[in-house]
Amino acid sequence: VRRTAAGTLGRIGPKAKEAIPILAEILNEADKESQDDLNTDTTGWYIAARAVGQIGGSEDIPVLEKAMNNNDPDIRRVAAKALWALQQNTNMPIKQ
């Protein structure tokens, strides 16, 4: 259910910005989930990170930057891709 909801929020885009705290919570809990689910492109954290990037906005940047410090390399990779997409879609400066 969380995966479907996160994916839908991402497709809604900027109008879903109020969901950023919930998506951030999914990313904060990502270590627990990623250890149990090897199919990374369908896990809740993957969809949440992608959705944050699709929603776009300055409030998204800290969420994705925090995910970039996660212990899981897959989470860092997805967060980096979402940050890149956010920067491409909004022309906002992103810390390297």
All heavy atoms as an XYZ file, in Angstrom:
730
protein
N       0.830     -1.187      0.000
C       0.000      0.000      0.000
C       0.877      1.254      0.000
O       0.608      2.197     -0.725
C      -0.967     -0.001      1.206
C      -1.698      1.309      1.322
C      -1.942     -1.145      1.098
N       1.946      1.245      0.834
C       2.820      2.416      0.891
C       3.506      2.658     -0.450
O       3.660      3.798     -0.866
C       3.866      2.258      2.002
C       3.264      2.435      3.354
C       4.148      2.235      4.526
N       5.570      2.181      4.351
C       6.432      2.348      5.331
N       6.019      2.579      6.552
N       7.718      2.255      5.114
N       3.900      1.581     -1.116
C       4.545      1.741     -2.424
C       3.596      2.381     -3.420
O       3.967      3.295     -4.160
C       5.037      0.393     -2.948
C       6.238     -0.139     -2.220
C       6.795     -1.346     -2.942
N       5.897     -2.486     -2.933
C       5.961     -3.484     -2.062
N       6.888     -3.499     -1.134
N       5.120     -4.478     -2.125
N       2.362      1.900     -3.453
C       1.375      2.441     -4.382
C       1.083      3.899     -4.059
O       1.013      4.745     -4.966
C       0.077      1.611     -4.334
O       0.398      0.263     -4.675
C      -0.966      2.153     -5.295
N       0.915      4.203     -2.785
C       0.641      5.583     -2.379
C       1.801      6.503     -2.735
O       1.594      7.601     -3.269
C       0.355      5.647     -0.884
N       3.025      6.072     -2.459
C       4.196      6.903     -2.772
C       4.308      7.127     -4.272
O       4.589      8.243     -4.716
C       5.465      6.254     -2.225
N       4.091      6.092     -5.052
C       4.145      6.235     -6.506
C       3.101      7.205     -7.024
O       3.369      8.027     -7.904
N       1.914      7.129     -6.469
C       0.838      8.034     -6.869
C       1.171      9.470     -6.496
O       0.961     10.393     -7.294
C      -0.494      7.610     -6.221
O      -0.800      6.275     -6.641
C      -1.629      8.543     -6.606
N       1.722      9.671     -5.304
C       2.111     11.017     -4.894
C       3.166     11.594     -5.826
O       3.114     12.775     -6.175
C       2.634     10.999     -3.451
C       1.570     10.736     -2.390
C       2.221     10.419     -1.051
C       0.624     11.926     -2.275
N       4.103     10.774     -6.239
C       5.114     11.233     -7.184
C       4.503     11.666     -8.500
O       4.892     12.681     -9.078
N       3.525     10.909     -8.969
C       2.867     11.255    -10.227
C       2.017     12.525    -10.101
O       1.841     13.256    -11.071
C       2.033     10.089    -10.743
C       2.897      8.966    -11.315
C       2.087      7.891    -11.990
N       1.244      7.128    -11.091
C       1.670      6.145    -10.285
N       2.939      5.826    -10.260
N       0.826      5.491     -9.512
N       1.518     12.784     -8.906
C       0.751     14.017     -8.684
C       1.675     15.227     -8.826
O       1.270     16.267     -9.332
C       0.075     14.006     -7.291
C      -1.049     12.963     -7.282
C      -0.453     15.381     -6.912
C      -1.641     12.707     -5.916
N       2.902     15.078     -8.381
C       3.877     16.159     -8.535
C       3.798     17.204     -7.441
O       3.479     16.885     -6.296
N       4.063     18.468     -7.766
C       4.159     19.526     -6.762
C       2.928     19.693     -5.873
O       3.040     20.143     -4.737
C       4.394     20.790     -7.601
C       5.030     20.296     -8.844
C       4.410     18.946     -9.104
N       1.768     19.326     -6.349
C       0.565     19.450     -5.523
C       0.581     18.493     -4.332
O      -0.207     18.642     -3.403
C      -0.684     19.215     -6.362
C      -0.922     20.312     -7.377
C      -2.168     20.053     -8.188
C      -2.346     21.155     -9.222
N      -3.515     20.916    -10.070
N       1.493     17.525     -4.333
C       1.582     16.546     -3.244
C       2.664     16.908     -2.229
O       3.057     16.074     -1.435
C       1.852     15.161     -3.827
N       3.115     18.157     -2.223
C       4.237     18.527     -1.347
C       3.959     18.323      0.144
O       4.872     18.138      0.920
C       4.700     19.951     -1.622
C       3.724     21.016     -1.217
C       4.278     22.385     -1.527
C       3.270     23.439     -1.109
N       3.751     24.770     -1.398
N       2.695     18.309      0.541
C       2.367     18.072      1.944
C       2.714     16.650      2.380
O       2.785     16.366      3.576
C       0.891     18.358      2.203
C       0.550     19.831      2.084
C      -0.919     20.113      2.324
O      -1.591     19.303      2.981
O      -1.394     21.156      1.844
N       2.945     15.765      1.438
C       3.284     14.374      1.754
C       4.777     14.178      2.002
O       5.192     13.080      2.389
C       2.830     13.461      0.626
N       5.592     15.200      1.797
C       7.040     15.064      1.947
C       7.424     14.507      3.322
O       8.256     13.603      3.406
C       7.752     16.401      1.653
C       7.572     16.772      0.181
C       9.226     16.342      2.026
C       8.182     15.801     -0.790
N       6.843     14.971      4.439
C       7.234     14.392      5.741
C       6.970     12.886      5.847
O       7.746     12.150      6.441
C       6.394     15.168      6.757
C       6.088     16.466      6.076
C       5.953     16.118      4.607
N       5.890     12.418      5.241
C       5.571     10.993      5.279
C       6.570     10.213      4.428
O       7.057      9.154      4.827
C       4.126     10.751      4.810
C       3.153     11.393      5.793
C       3.838      9.266      4.644
C       1.747     11.535      5.290
N       6.889     10.739      3.251
C       7.884     10.087      2.399
C       9.250     10.089      3.069
O       9.995      9.108      2.967
C       7.935     10.778      1.036
C       6.647     10.676      0.209
C       6.696     11.615     -0.978
C       6.405      9.243     -0.223
N       9.564     11.158      3.786
C      10.830     11.222      4.527
C      10.871     10.141      5.599
O      11.915      9.510      5.822
C      11.012     12.596      5.157
N       9.749      9.893      6.244
C       9.679      8.840      7.260
C       9.952      7.469      6.643
O      10.664      6.642      7.216
C       8.304      8.857      7.929
C       8.165      7.871      9.058
C       6.806      7.973      9.721
O       6.268      9.085      9.829
O       6.286      6.917     10.112
N       9.413      7.233      5.453
C       9.663      5.967      4.762
C      11.161      5.824      4.488
O      11.739      4.754      4.686
C       8.852      5.883      3.457
C       7.355      5.791      3.772
C       9.292      4.692      2.610
C       6.453      5.966      2.562
N      11.790      6.911      4.052
C      13.226      6.858      3.786
C      14.026      6.655      5.069
O      15.039      5.961      5.076
C      13.682      8.131      3.071
C      13.274      8.211      1.611
C      13.538      9.592      1.054
C      13.994      7.162      0.798
N      13.588      7.245      6.173
C      14.286      7.074      7.450
C      14.204      5.639      7.948
O      15.094      5.169      8.649
C      13.724      8.018      8.508
C      14.090      9.453      8.242
O      15.077      9.745      7.576
N      13.293     10.362      8.753
N      13.143      4.937      7.586
C      12.977      3.547      7.990
C      13.543      2.582      6.955
O      13.417      1.373      7.079
C      11.493      3.242      8.189
C      10.859      4.023      9.312
C       9.362      3.807      9.400
O       8.803      3.091      8.552
O       8.753      4.361     10.310
N      14.188      3.101      5.943
C      14.598      2.309      4.791
C      15.566      1.188      5.125
O      15.528      0.142      4.505
C      15.194      3.215      3.722
N      16.465      1.380      6.075
C      17.433      0.330      6.389
C      16.732     -0.969      6.755
O      17.134     -2.040      6.332
C      18.344      0.749      7.541
C      19.465      1.650      7.075
O      19.858      1.555      5.898
O      19.937      2.437      7.890
N      15.674     -0.885      7.548
C      14.953     -2.082      7.983
C      14.351     -2.807      6.789
O      14.445     -4.013      6.667
C      13.848     -1.690      8.963
C      14.340     -1.048     10.226
C      13.153     -0.549     11.037
C      13.621      0.448     12.076
N      12.509      1.171     12.664
N      13.713     -2.062      5.907
C      13.040     -2.684      4.774
C      14.035     -3.234      3.766
O      13.862     -4.323      3.249
C      12.140     -1.661      4.082
C      11.390     -2.253      2.916
C      10.495     -1.247      2.223
O      10.189     -0.204      2.801
O      10.115     -1.536      1.095
N      15.091     -2.488      3.472
C      16.003     -2.906      2.405
C      16.739     -4.189      2.749
O      17.143     -4.927      1.868
C      16.994     -1.794      2.077
O      17.803     -1.497      3.183
N      16.912     -4.483      4.026
C      17.574     -5.724      4.420
C      16.703     -6.931      4.112
O      17.208     -8.023      3.889
C      17.902     -5.690      5.913
C      18.979     -4.678      6.249
C      19.136     -4.514      7.741
O      18.461     -5.163      8.536
N      20.029     -3.642      8.139
N      15.401     -6.729      4.057
C      14.479     -7.837      3.852
C      14.013     -7.986      2.410
O      13.436     -8.997      2.050
C      13.239     -7.648      4.734
C      13.592     -7.663      6.201
O      14.574     -8.336      6.564
O      12.894     -6.990      6.981
N      14.237     -6.995      1.586
C      13.690     -7.004      0.233
C      14.795     -6.700     -0.764
O      15.300     -5.601     -0.838
C      12.573     -5.958      0.123
C      11.774     -6.095     -1.158
O      12.252     -6.758     -2.101
O      10.675     -5.544     -1.208
N      15.173     -7.684     -1.555
C      16.281     -7.520     -2.481
C      15.860     -6.895     -3.806
O      16.697     -6.492     -4.597
C      16.950     -8.874     -2.736
C      17.552     -9.534     -1.498
C      18.109    -10.900     -1.861
C      18.625     -8.660     -0.876
N      14.579     -6.809     -4.081
C      14.100     -6.236     -5.331
C      13.987     -4.723     -5.162
O      12.919     -4.170     -4.964
C      12.750     -6.838     -5.715
C      12.349     -6.476     -7.113
O      13.095     -5.850     -7.855
N      11.140     -6.859     -7.478
N      15.122     -4.020     -5.259
C      15.200     -2.619     -4.866
C      14.320     -1.682     -5.672
O      13.926     -0.643     -5.177
C      16.648     -2.115     -4.935
O      17.130     -2.294     -6.260
C      17.524     -2.829     -3.945
N      14.003     -2.019     -6.915
C      13.210     -1.073     -7.698
C      11.724     -1.096     -7.362
O      10.960     -0.313     -7.905
C      13.429     -1.269     -9.193
C      12.994     -2.625     -9.690
O      12.860     -3.551     -8.869
O      12.799     -2.756    -10.908
N      11.297     -1.965     -6.453
C       9.896     -1.984     -6.049
C       9.711     -1.804     -4.551
O       8.597     -1.881     -4.061
C       9.217     -3.307     -6.473
O       9.899     -4.401     -5.860
C       9.203     -3.456     -7.981
N      10.779     -1.570     -3.807
C      10.634     -1.384     -2.366
C      10.059     -0.013     -2.067
O      10.136      0.907     -2.875
C      11.983     -1.536     -1.640
O      12.890     -0.588     -2.183
C      12.542     -2.930     -1.758
N       9.480      0.115     -0.889
C       8.873      1.380     -0.483
C       9.852      2.531     -0.472
O       9.537      3.639     -0.900
N      11.090      2.288     -0.007
C      12.057      3.395      0.054
C      12.438      3.864     -1.333
O      12.636      5.044     -1.566
C      13.297      3.016      0.864
C      14.096      1.864      0.320
C      14.034      0.567      0.736
C      15.060      1.902     -0.735
N      14.895     -0.209     -0.001
C      15.544      0.593     -0.907
C      15.564      2.912     -1.553
C      16.503      0.264     -1.865
C      16.511      2.584     -2.500
C      16.974      1.270     -2.635
N      12.544      2.946     -2.288
C      12.893      3.322     -3.660
C      11.798      4.209     -4.243
O      12.064      5.267     -4.815
C      13.076      2.068     -4.513
C      13.431      2.372     -5.956
C      14.755      2.450     -6.349
C      12.437      2.580     -6.907
C      15.084      2.734     -7.672
C      12.760      2.865     -8.219
C      14.088      2.940     -8.592
O      14.416      3.223     -9.889
N      10.567      3.772     -4.102
C       9.435      4.530     -4.629
C       9.328      5.869     -3.911
O       9.049      6.899     -4.535
C       8.114      3.733     -4.482
C       8.220      2.355     -5.153
C       6.935      4.516     -5.019
C       8.454      2.373     -6.639
N       9.568      5.887     -2.593
C       9.497      7.132     -1.821
C      10.556      8.122     -2.295
O      10.267      9.306     -2.477
C       9.660      6.854     -0.333
N      11.777      7.664     -2.494
C      12.847      8.557     -2.954
C      12.519      9.113     -4.332
O      12.685     10.310     -4.590
C      14.180      7.824     -2.979
N      12.057      8.259     -5.211
C      11.695      8.706     -6.554
C      10.538      9.704     -6.491
O      10.537     10.720     -7.187
C      11.333      7.509     -7.423
C      11.205      7.878     -8.889
C      11.049      6.673     -9.750
N       9.795      6.001     -9.411
C       9.461      4.802     -9.818
N      10.282      4.095    -10.540
N       8.300      4.276     -9.486
N       9.553      9.442     -5.618
C       8.397     10.343     -5.487
C       8.830     11.716     -4.984
O       8.350     12.740     -5.477
C       7.359      9.739     -4.549
N       9.750     11.749     -4.026
C      10.236     13.033     -3.514
C      10.854     13.837     -4.654
O      10.600     15.037     -4.792
C      11.241     12.829     -2.354
C      11.928     14.124     -1.993
C      10.531     12.257     -1.130
N      11.641     13.198     -5.480
C      12.233     13.876     -6.625
C      11.197     14.354     -7.627
O      11.342     15.415     -8.231
N      10.124     13.597     -7.791
C       9.077     13.969     -8.748
C       8.209     15.104     -8.228
O       7.708     15.910     -9.009
C       8.190     12.763     -9.059
C       8.888     11.699     -9.870
C       8.028     10.452     -9.999
O       7.371     10.033     -9.059
N       8.037      9.862    -11.181
N       8.014     15.158     -6.916
C       7.184     16.216     -6.340
C       7.853     17.564     -6.550
O       7.221     18.536     -6.930
C       6.880     15.937     -4.858
C       5.933     14.730     -4.762
C       6.284     17.165     -4.180
C       5.734     14.206     -3.364
N       9.150     17.604     -6.326
C       9.910     18.827     -6.597
C       9.614     19.938     -5.616
O       8.507     20.082     -5.143
N      10.641     20.689     -5.300
C      10.500     21.810     -4.384
C      11.655     21.843     -3.407
O      12.317     20.834     -3.160
N      11.895     23.008     -2.856
C      13.050     23.172     -1.971
C      12.952     22.315     -0.711
O      13.965     21.921     -0.150
C      13.222     24.645     -1.590
O      12.055     25.127     -0.946
N      11.732     21.995     -0.268
C      11.578     21.165      0.931
C      12.007     19.719      0.692
O      12.236     18.967      1.623
C      10.151     21.217      1.475
C       9.078     20.818      0.502
C       8.633     21.942     -0.424
O       8.791     23.123     -0.108
O       8.110     21.618     -1.498
N      12.142     19.335     -0.562
C      12.566     17.981     -0.897
C      14.066     17.774     -0.736
O      14.520     16.669     -0.465
C      12.217     17.648     -2.351
C      10.736     17.707     -2.627
O       9.972     18.025     -1.709
O      10.353     17.438     -3.764
N      14.820     18.819     -0.933
C      16.275     18.696     -0.949
C      16.833     18.127      0.354
O      17.606     17.169      0.306
C      16.929     20.040     -1.329
C      16.540     20.397     -2.763
C      18.442     19.974     -1.178
C      16.927     21.786     -3.185
N      16.449     18.636      1.541
C      17.004     18.059      2.772
C      16.664     16.582      2.962
O      17.469     15.816      3.492
C      16.397     18.909      3.890
C      15.971     20.172      3.235
C      15.633     19.811      1.814
N      15.481     16.182      2.530
C      15.076     14.778      2.662
C      16.007     13.891      1.845
O      16.513     12.868      2.320
C      13.607     14.597      2.200
C      13.238     13.130      2.158
C      12.667     15.373      3.102
N      16.254     14.287      0.613
C      17.110     13.485     -0.260
C      18.581     13.568      0.154
O      19.312     12.582      0.063
C      16.929     13.921     -1.711
C      15.545     13.621     -2.284
C      15.365     14.295     -3.627
C      15.307     12.126     -2.385
N      19.003     14.728      0.639
C      20.387     14.845      1.110
C      20.624     13.940      2.320
O      21.681     13.336      2.449
C      20.725     16.293      1.437
C      20.896     17.135      0.187
C      21.147     18.595      0.462
O      20.833     19.076      1.578
O      21.654     19.279     -0.446
N      19.633     13.841      3.189
C      19.764     12.932      4.337
C      19.850     11.485      3.853
O      20.648     10.699      4.357
C      18.584     13.102      5.291
C      18.698     12.244      6.524
C      17.598     12.518      7.509
C      17.787     11.637      8.735
N      16.716     11.825      9.709
N      19.050     11.134      2.860
C      19.093      9.775      2.309
C      20.447      9.481      1.674
O      20.886      8.332      1.635
C      17.969      9.576      1.297
N      21.125     10.518      1.200
C      22.454     10.331      0.604
C      23.484      9.870      1.647
O      24.531      9.350      1.291
C      22.947     11.639     -0.026
C      22.200     12.038     -1.271
S      22.652     11.050     -2.685
C      24.371     11.460     -2.844
N      23.172     10.038      2.922
C      24.071      9.612      3.998
C      23.690      8.259      4.582
O      24.280      7.822      5.565
C      24.093     10.661      5.118
C      24.710     11.950      4.645
O      25.718     11.948      3.952
N      24.090     13.064      4.994
N      22.720      7.585      3.981
C      22.271      6.286      4.467
C      23.385      5.251      4.305
O      24.222      5.361      3.408
C      21.030      5.862      3.682
C      20.304      4.724      4.335
O      20.789      3.602      4.333
N      19.142      5.008      4.891
N      23.389      4.257      5.157
C      24.389      3.184      5.082
C      24.211      2.281      3.867
O      25.158      1.661      3.407
C      24.343      2.323      6.354
C      24.813      3.079      7.559
O      25.648      3.971      7.464
N      24.265      2.738      8.714
N      23.016      2.219      3.342
C      22.719      1.330      2.221
C      23.100      2.004      0.896
O      22.567      3.071      0.562
C      21.226      1.002      2.234
C      20.840     -0.065      1.228
O      21.321      0.008      0.075
O      20.053     -0.944      1.585
N      24.005      1.407      0.116
C      24.423      2.042     -1.140
C      23.290      2.175     -2.157
O      23.290      3.107     -2.962
C      25.532      1.133     -1.663
C      25.358     -0.159     -0.953
C      24.703      0.151      0.353
N      22.315      1.284     -2.123
C      21.184      1.398     -3.039
C      20.346      2.635     -2.719
O      19.874      3.332     -3.618
C      20.301      0.147     -2.982
C      20.948     -1.056     -3.628
O      21.708     -0.867     -4.604
O      20.708     -2.172     -3.162
N      20.156      2.895     -1.431
C      19.395      4.077     -1.028
C      20.137      5.338     -1.445
O      19.538      6.281     -1.965
C      19.122      4.054      0.488
C      18.191      2.884      0.818
C      18.525      5.386      0.957
C      18.033      2.602      2.283
N      21.456      5.354     -1.258
C      22.248      6.521     -1.676
C      22.142      6.725     -3.183
O      21.995      7.854     -3.658
C      23.704      6.354     -1.257
C      23.905      6.397      0.248
C      25.374      6.534      0.624
N      26.217      5.525      0.027
C      26.581      4.377      0.610
N      26.141      4.098      1.827
N      27.370      3.538     -0.006
N      22.181      5.651     -3.946
C      22.100      5.745     -5.402
C      20.755      6.318     -5.845
O      20.688      7.218     -6.689
C      22.318      4.359     -6.031
C      22.186      4.328     -7.544
C      22.358      2.921     -8.104
N      21.501      1.920     -7.484
C      20.215      1.737     -7.799
N      19.647      2.471     -8.719
N      19.505      0.801     -7.198
N      19.688      5.821     -5.265
C      18.355      6.290     -5.637
C      18.163      7.748     -5.222
O      17.593      8.547     -5.967
C      17.272      5.375     -5.022
C      15.891      5.958     -5.222
C      17.362      3.990     -5.628
N      18.660      8.108     -4.037
C      18.560      9.502     -3.585
C      19.333     10.423     -4.526
O      18.867     11.514     -4.858
C      19.069      9.628     -2.156
N      20.508      9.985     -4.972
C      21.307     10.794     -5.901
C      20.557     10.988     -7.217
O      20.532     12.099     -7.769
C      22.661     10.138     -6.144
N      19.933      9.934     -7.718
C      19.165     10.043     -8.962
C      17.978     10.990     -8.780
O      17.668     11.786     -9.667
C      18.681      8.666     -9.406
C      19.787      7.784     -9.947
C      19.318      6.377    -10.196
C      18.733      6.236    -11.580
N      18.406      4.826    -11.894
N      17.316     10.905     -7.623
C      16.174     11.780     -7.361
C      16.622     13.234     -7.237
O      15.955     14.142     -7.738
C      15.441     11.332     -6.100
N      17.764     13.468     -6.587
C      18.296     14.829     -6.492
C      18.631     15.372     -7.877
O      18.356     16.530     -8.186
C      19.549     14.861     -5.604
C      19.312     14.976     -4.111
C      20.602     14.713     -3.357
C      18.754     16.335     -3.763
N      19.232     14.542     -8.703
C      19.581     14.964    -10.050
C      18.319     15.323    -10.839
O      18.256     16.352    -11.507
C      20.371     13.870    -10.768
C      20.823     14.281    -12.128
C      21.933     14.989    -12.436
C      20.141     14.023    -13.363
N      21.998     15.189    -13.801
C      20.913     14.608    -14.387
C      18.976     13.348    -13.695
C      20.541     14.546    -15.725
C      18.607     13.293    -15.033
C      19.384     13.881    -16.025
N      17.288     14.466    -10.737
C      16.031     14.730    -11.436
C      15.388     16.016    -10.931
O      14.879     16.820    -11.723
C      15.071     13.554    -11.267
N      15.430     16.230     -9.627
C      14.876     17.442     -9.034
C      15.598     18.675     -9.576
O      14.975     19.655     -9.964
C      14.976     17.377     -7.513
C      14.457     18.560     -6.727
C      12.978     18.773     -6.991
C      14.692     18.337     -5.245
N      16.902     18.604     -9.646
C      17.688     19.727    -10.141
C      17.375     19.980    -11.623
O      17.228     21.123    -12.046
C      19.179     19.464     -9.937
C      20.055     20.691    -10.130
C      20.405     20.968    -11.572
O      20.521     20.050    -12.382
N      20.580     22.223    -11.897
N      17.243     18.924    -12.399
C      16.943     19.069    -13.824
C      15.558     19.679    -14.050
O      15.367     20.470    -14.956
C      17.022     17.710    -14.531
C      18.401     17.102    -14.538
C      19.410     17.985    -15.244
O      19.209     18.373    -16.375
N      20.488     18.305    -14.563
N      14.605     19.300    -13.204
C      13.226     19.763    -13.377
C      12.990     21.169    -12.844
O      12.056     21.837    -13.261
C      12.248     18.801    -12.706
C      12.212     17.463    -13.391
O      12.494     17.353    -14.583
N      11.883     16.429    -12.657
N      13.817     21.614    -11.891
C      13.541     22.886    -11.230
C      14.668     23.904    -11.385
O      14.491     25.055    -11.013
C      13.315     22.662     -9.732
O      14.498     22.145     -9.146
C      12.142     21.742     -9.474
N      15.836     23.467    -11.845
C      17.021     24.313    -11.931
C      17.466     24.839    -10.572
O      18.105     25.876    -10.477
C      16.813     25.479    -12.908
C      16.683     24.992    -14.322
O      17.392     24.070    -14.749
N      15.770     25.577    -15.060
N      17.076     24.135     -9.498
C      17.524     24.521     -8.157
C      18.955     24.055     -7.955
O      19.312     22.960     -8.385
C      16.659     23.840     -7.090
C      15.360     24.516     -6.838
S      14.600     23.789     -5.400
C      13.193     23.037     -6.150
N      19.750     24.866     -7.276
C      21.120     24.401     -6.983
C      21.084     23.296     -5.933
O      20.343     23.376     -4.962
C      21.813     25.646     -6.445
C      20.716     26.531     -5.963
C      19.497     26.196     -6.782
N      21.865     22.267     -6.147
C      21.946     21.129     -5.246
C      23.389     21.013     -4.763
O      24.314     21.121     -5.556
C      21.551     19.810     -5.956
C      20.170     19.934     -6.607
C      21.612     18.626     -5.014
C      19.011     20.031     -5.685
N      23.564     20.783     -3.443
C      24.910     20.569     -2.930
C      25.464     19.285     -3.523
O      24.767     18.292     -3.651
C      24.897     20.417     -1.398
C      24.616     21.678     -0.667
C      24.834     21.432      0.813
C      23.558     21.626      1.575
N      23.663     21.346      2.982
N      26.741     19.311     -3.851
C      27.379     18.115     -4.412
C      27.869     17.212     -3.302
O      28.309     17.566     -2.317
C      28.548     18.502     -5.298
C      28.106     19.331     -6.486
C      27.203     18.604     -7.455
O      27.362     17.406     -7.668
N      26.237     19.284     -8.003
